[in-house]
């Protein structure tokens, strides 16, 4: 009788431990993901020989602008005879990190040397702060080169 009573107490405890105790522990603190507020608006691109000059307006408060150390330029090239359709998703896996001075009086200007090739190029920019934190994406622009 005593064994049955112990079994009735132990069995529910084991079942509860199996379902609710996975053995994994959570992080000891909540993650503090940094939010970057500076962003590039009104992005435009101009070809200069084989280089690309990107220009735009930087939005953000003075504190956010003081933390900027560069930008990340995402891009993808398509051939002129096989452009993507208007509704097709465009995946930009290629990028270049630019660590030069890119802001002057809230104006964004960035130069990508040796960038031009024949085809259609889609470009998007994200501001980079100290520590490698990236801001929100700019609007995507489309440039055509027939070099």
One Martini backbone bead per residue (centre of mass of N, CA, C, O) as a GRO file, in nm:
protein
  147
    1UNK     BB    1   0.057   0.064  -0.020
    2UNK     BB    2   0.301   0.250   0.001
    3UNK     BB    3   0.397   0.216  -0.299
    4UNK     BB    4   0.143   0.338  -0.426
    5UNK     BB    5   0.160   0.620  -0.296
    6UNK     BB    6   0.440   0.693  -0.410
    7UNK     BB    7   0.362   0.652  -0.710
    8UNK     BB    8   0.133   0.876  -0.710
    9UNK     BB    9   0.349   1.109  -0.652
   10UNK     BB   10   0.580   1.060  -0.865
   11UNK     BB   11   0.446   1.045  -1.145
   12UNK     BB   12   0.345   1.344  -1.175
   13UNK     BB   13   0.627   1.472  -1.139
   14UNK     BB   14   0.758   1.343  -1.391
   15UNK     BB   15   0.560   1.451  -1.600
   16UNK     BB   16   0.610   1.754  -1.543
   17UNK     BB   17   0.916   1.749  -1.607
   18UNK     BB   18   0.892   1.662  -1.903
   19UNK     BB   19   0.703   1.903  -2.010
   20UNK     BB   20   0.849   2.166  -1.838
   21UNK     BB   21   1.157   2.038  -1.838
   22UNK     BB   22   1.413   2.081  -2.073
   23UNK     BB   23   1.704   2.214  -1.946
   24UNK     BB   24   1.695   2.491  -2.049
   25UNK     BB   25   1.836   2.807  -2.048
   26UNK     BB   26   1.824   3.123  -2.018
   27UNK     BB   27   1.918   3.418  -2.020
   28UNK     BB   28   2.039   3.631  -1.762
   29UNK     BB   29   1.936   3.847  -1.978
   30UNK     BB   30   1.822   4.091  -2.156
   31UNK     BB   31   1.834   4.194  -2.460
   32UNK     BB   32   2.029   4.483  -2.596
   33UNK     BB   33   1.920   4.615  -2.866
   34UNK     BB   34   2.030   4.831  -3.088
   35UNK     BB   35   1.899   5.141  -3.204
   36UNK     BB   36   1.900   5.285  -3.519
   37UNK     BB   37   1.793   5.612  -3.643
   38UNK     BB   38   1.961   5.655  -3.876
   39UNK     BB   39   1.897   5.774  -4.219
   40UNK     BB   40   1.843   5.738  -4.570
   41UNK     BB   41   1.726   5.978  -4.798
   42UNK     BB   42   1.699   6.042  -5.121
   43UNK     BB   43   1.835   5.841  -5.308
   44UNK     BB   44   2.124   5.874  -5.526
   45UNK     BB   45   2.282   5.807  -5.853
   46UNK     BB   46   2.621   5.858  -5.995
   47UNK     BB   47   2.821   5.844  -6.261
   48UNK     BB   48   3.199   5.820  -6.243
   49UNK     BB   49   3.302   5.655  -6.461
   50UNK     BB   50   3.363   5.367  -6.253
   51UNK     BB   51   3.203   5.521  -6.047
   52UNK     BB   52   2.997   5.571  -5.752
   53UNK     BB   53   2.762   5.825  -5.651
   54UNK     BB   54   2.612   5.881  -5.344
   55UNK     BB   55   2.303   6.051  -5.255
   56UNK     BB   56   2.161   6.237  -4.966
   57UNK     BB   57   1.958   6.228  -4.670
   58UNK     BB   58   1.997   6.270  -4.325
   59UNK     BB   59   1.828   6.111  -4.060
   60UNK     BB   60   1.856   6.265  -3.735
   61UNK     BB   61   1.999   6.314  -3.455
   62UNK     BB   62   2.286   6.432  -3.315
   63UNK     BB   63   2.364   6.169  -3.170
   64UNK     BB   64   2.337   5.978  -3.414
   65UNK     BB   65   2.538   6.135  -3.603
   66UNK     BB   66   2.795   6.101  -3.408
   67UNK     BB   67   2.804   5.764  -3.449
   68UNK     BB   68   2.896   5.771  -3.734
   69UNK     BB   69   3.128   5.555  -3.952
   70UNK     BB   70   2.923   5.472  -4.193
   71UNK     BB   71   2.844   5.227  -4.452
   72UNK     BB   72   2.610   5.005  -4.621
   73UNK     BB   73   2.623   4.863  -4.950
   74UNK     BB   74   2.372   4.733  -5.135
   75UNK     BB   75   2.384   4.484  -5.412
   76UNK     BB   76   2.272   4.420  -5.763
   77UNK     BB   77   2.315   4.238  -6.066
   78UNK     BB   78   2.191   4.271  -6.404
   79UNK     BB   79   2.119   4.202  -6.706
   80UNK     BB   80   1.988   4.359  -6.982
   81UNK     BB   81   1.839   4.086  -7.103
   82UNK     BB   82   1.766   4.003  -6.767
   83UNK     BB   83   1.545   4.141  -6.607
   84UNK     BB   84   1.352   4.200  -6.359
   85UNK     BB   85   1.059   4.199  -6.255
   86UNK     BB   86   0.845   4.409  -6.094
   87UNK     BB   87   0.747   4.173  -5.869
   88UNK     BB   88   1.016   4.082  -5.800
   89UNK     BB   89   1.235   3.976  -5.587
   90UNK     BB   90   1.518   4.144  -5.429
   91UNK     BB   91   1.839   4.016  -5.360
   92UNK     BB   92   2.091   4.157  -5.135
   93UNK     BB   93   2.408   4.008  -5.079
   94UNK     BB   94   2.575   4.238  -5.159
   95UNK     BB   95   2.856   4.425  -5.007
   96UNK     BB   96   2.978   4.749  -4.882
   97UNK     BB   97   3.208   4.898  -4.670
   98UNK     BB   98   3.203   5.237  -4.555
   99UNK     BB   99   3.460   5.444  -4.364
  100UNK     BB  100   3.407   5.717  -4.443
  101UNK     BB  101   3.315   6.028  -4.491
  102UNK     BB  102   2.943   6.077  -4.536
  103UNK     BB  103   2.895   6.352  -4.367
  104UNK     BB  104   2.745   6.684  -4.456
  105UNK     BB  105   2.510   6.865  -4.343
  106UNK     BB  106   2.299   6.614  -4.372
  107UNK     BB  107   2.470   6.497  -4.608
  108UNK     BB  108   2.495   6.235  -4.833
  109UNK     BB  109   2.822   6.082  -4.926
  110UNK     BB  110   2.928   5.823  -5.162
  111UNK     BB  111   3.209   5.620  -5.275
  112UNK     BB  112   3.242   5.374  -5.547
  113UNK     BB  113   3.497   5.215  -5.655
  114UNK     BB  114   3.502   5.013  -5.911
  115UNK     BB  115   3.170   4.945  -6.005
  116UNK     BB  116   3.128   4.950  -6.300
  117UNK     BB  117   2.892   4.779  -6.514
  118UNK     BB  118   2.712   4.585  -6.713
  119UNK     BB  119   2.376   4.688  -6.636
  120UNK     BB  120   2.163   4.627  -6.358
  121UNK     BB  121   2.127   4.827  -6.058
  122UNK     BB  122   2.074   4.765  -5.714
  123UNK     BB  123   2.029   4.997  -5.432
  124UNK     BB  124   2.128   5.008  -5.077
  125UNK     BB  125   2.126   5.185  -4.755
  126UNK     BB  126   2.320   5.167  -4.439
  127UNK     BB  127   2.385   5.279  -4.146
  128UNK     BB  128   2.692   5.305  -3.945
  129UNK     BB  129   2.791   5.231  -3.629
  130UNK     BB  130   2.932   5.185  -3.362
  131UNK     BB  131   2.983   4.830  -3.354
  132UNK     BB  132   2.806   4.767  -3.635
  133UNK     BB  133   2.548   4.913  -3.638
  134UNK     BB  134   2.237   4.914  -3.813
  135UNK     BB  135   2.023   5.074  -3.996
  136UNK     BB  136   1.789   5.156  -4.186
  137UNK     BB  137   1.670   5.132  -4.490
  138UNK     BB  138   1.668   5.250  -4.779
  139UNK     BB  139   1.585   5.318  -5.064
  140UNK     BB  140   1.554   5.181  -5.377
  141UNK     BB  141   1.772   5.176  -5.654
  142UNK     BB  142   1.805   5.229  -6.017
  143UNK     BB  143   2.069   5.133  -6.242
  144UNK     BB  144   2.209   5.205  -6.569
  145UNK     BB  145   2.456   5.022  -6.767
  146UNK     BB  146   2.642   5.045  -7.103
  147UNK     BB  147   2.963   4.976  -7.100
   0.00000   0.00000   0.00000
